[in-house]
Amino acid sequence: MNFSTLSRRKFLAGAASLVGAAVVGQRPADAARAVSISSGSDIVTLGNTGIKTSVLGFGTGTNGGRQQRELGMDGFARLLRYGYERGVRYIDTADAYMTHLYVRNAIQGLPREELFILTKTRARHPEVAKADIDRFRRELNVEYLDAVLLHCMQTGGWPQDMRPVIDVLQEAKQKGRIRAVGVSCHGYPPLVSSVDCEGIDIHLVRINPYRLHMDEHHDKVAEEMKKMFEKGRGVLGMKIYGESGLDSAEKRLASLKLTLGLGCVHAFTIGFTKPEQIDETLDLIAQAAQG
């Protein structure tokens, strides 16, 4: 992700101008239940799952994972561990990103119980899903996966079409091989369908104020996210910075203010390629939380 470079003075001036600004279309969740976040390293519980993770997640899928893979095994490991030192415990990967082995190498020696490792399957057949679960555990060298998501659902009828795969994932959950079953959607009809899909514990949803890689206008997406939240699901955000990184810290701050202001997003993932990007995002989250 190519974050633009700003001087410290310009960065602070631009960020300060947005503090307290309302984002058009915000619809906060019920105040008594709203997610309260003060920093990116805050530890939150994902709905009714009992799973805990940091608010900020380390994404490994920028441009299909290419930007993270180009760091090389050692560079990727150094960056992920830098994030870990800054309090990032959520690692977002997927079979399609081809980054499982990178994550495996990077997490060696880290306390497994502190990590939230989320991956995704493209399986459209239950037997393939079964094989994926075992393969993912081997590739990541873990006994269990914190969450396995159905990757990139694109039709409104996916809950019916994918029921055999959901059942396989739920069976693996009962056996302790995975802790939660989730879904990511590309398109508004599949996003709406996901809300009432039985067997889904976690949603990964695209949200930003700029219509970049979004499923619909953020107002409409936020309404669906609120419904997920009210059902006790874990609600995770993605594409917070689009996929470009946006072109200024001011825009990144505005996107974070939207995400945090909804009150129904537990955590979110951003693809990083440099330590400075992690530092800036943690600073911006703290500013957005104050505003």
Secondary structure by P-SEA (a helix, b strand, c coil): cbbbbbcaaaaaaaaaaacccccccccccccccccccccccbbbbccccccccccbbbbcccccaaaaaaacaaaaaaaaaaaaaacccbbbbccccccaaaaaaaaccccccccbbbbbbccccaaaaaaaaaaaaaaacccccccccccccccccccccaaaaaaaaaaaaaaccccccccccccaaaaaaacccccccbbbbbbccccccccccaaaaaaaaaaaaaaccbbbbcccccccccccaaaaaaaaaaaaaccccccbbbbbccaaaaaaaaaaaaaaaac
